[in-house]
Amino acid sequence: MIYFPITAVATQGRYGSSDWLTSYQLMFSDTGHNWKQYRQEDSIGSFPGNSNADSVVQYKLQQPVVARFLRLIPLDWNPSGRIGLRLETYGCPYTSDVVGLDGSSSLVYRLSPGSRRAQRDVITLKLKTLRNSGTLLQAEGREGVGLRLELERGKLLTSSAEPRRLAALGSLLDDQHWHHVAVELHGLHLNLTVDKHTLRVKIPPEFHHLDIQELRVGAGQALGSHKPFHSKRNFHGCLENLLFNGLNLIGLAKVKDHKVSLVVSLIHHQDLVLC
């Protein structure tokens, strides 16, 4: 699926007229139906427009937007004319690997025997869902030590196998828009990032020896046991660019790369679909 990181927009008025915008808002979407307003770092949602029909006013976005659709909403215009616009956007193509999970499908990555342990483990992904709760990901290490990532009432939680809650971050993550998530384990600290916010927490000593052996996304077994989760507690939604220590797991699953011991487990074949 092709998306476009939009880095800047430029506007002009209608050629040879008194029609131009003086203020506008930007909306973006990846479906063309569900829209979200672009806001700057200072939370101001409007952009300055033009003062005549000929000059070009370009605005560089403080944070690029990855989207398939862009909508401009006029807020104000030249009182001596009407709404008139010439618009140009700036950016570049962006290829993403996306997978859909409905609670009964899963993607499993197992490290090859004898794999060298990384000094730090980093998991990054983007998620989109309408369900406010569900287990998203499980990382299992040696001797039953494990880490779980799940949504609960629109927040993202990390917990251990006991279970013991380690960190919680974010809100309203079930708004059907893409949200960036990153989990970094290094020594006795865990960094949890949701969109632009990062929480750093100290974790129990046993996690220093976590040594992740298996990463399971979607439906799966409870950490430290052989009992499966009920499907209603598994993640329902879309994931994009799931990376574990730099490996693109969705991309590897698509090409059936066996060199990295990647396994895709499907209870219903039609459940694992592109979003």
C-alpha positions, 0 to 999 in steps of 0.5 A: 500500500502506498502512502505519502509523507506530506512535508509542506503545502503551498497555496495561491489564489485563483489566477487573474481574480480577487479570489484567495484564502486568508486562513485554512485548516488541513485534514488528513486520512488514509481511508477518505472517510475518517478524517483527523485535523492536523495540529502544529506543536503549539496546538494551533490548527489553522494556517495563514493563507494569501494576501493576493491571487498571485504570490505563493505562500508555502508552509512547512509542516512541523511534523510530516503527515503520512496519509493517502488523502488530504483535505483543505477547509477554508476558514476565511477569504478575501472579503472582496472576492470568493473562495479561490485556490491553487494548491500544491503539496510536497512529499515523497512516496512511502511504502508500508507493510500492513496487516489486519488482525481480528482476534483469532489470527497471529504472527509469530517470530522465533529467534534462531537457536544460538542467535546472539543476544542484542544489547537492547531490544527495540520493538516499533509499530503503528497501530489502528483500531476501533477496539479500546481493549485487547492484547497486542503483543507478547515477548517471551524469554527464558525461564518464563520471563515475559513482557506483554503489550496491550490496550486497555480502555484506549490506553497502552499498557506494558506488564510482566507475566505475573501479571505486574503492570510496568507502565501505561501511556496514551489515551483514545488510541481506539480512534481509528487513526494510526498511532506510533508505538515503541518499546525499548528494553535496555538494562533495567529500564524500559522506554515506552513511547506512544506518538510523541510521548515517552515514559521511562520506567525502572523494571524488575531485576529479572528483566535484565535476563529477559533474552527474548526468544519469541515474539507473538502478535495477535492471538496466542497463549498466555505468558508462562502457560499453555492456556490460550487467550479468549479471542475477545481479549486479543487485538482487533485492528491494523498494524503497520511496519512492525519492527523487532531490532530492525527486522521488518516482521510483516515484510518477512512474513509476506515473502515467507523468509525462513532464514529468520525462523519467522512463522505466521500462524493463522486460525482462519486464513482470511483473518490476516489481511491487508488493511 
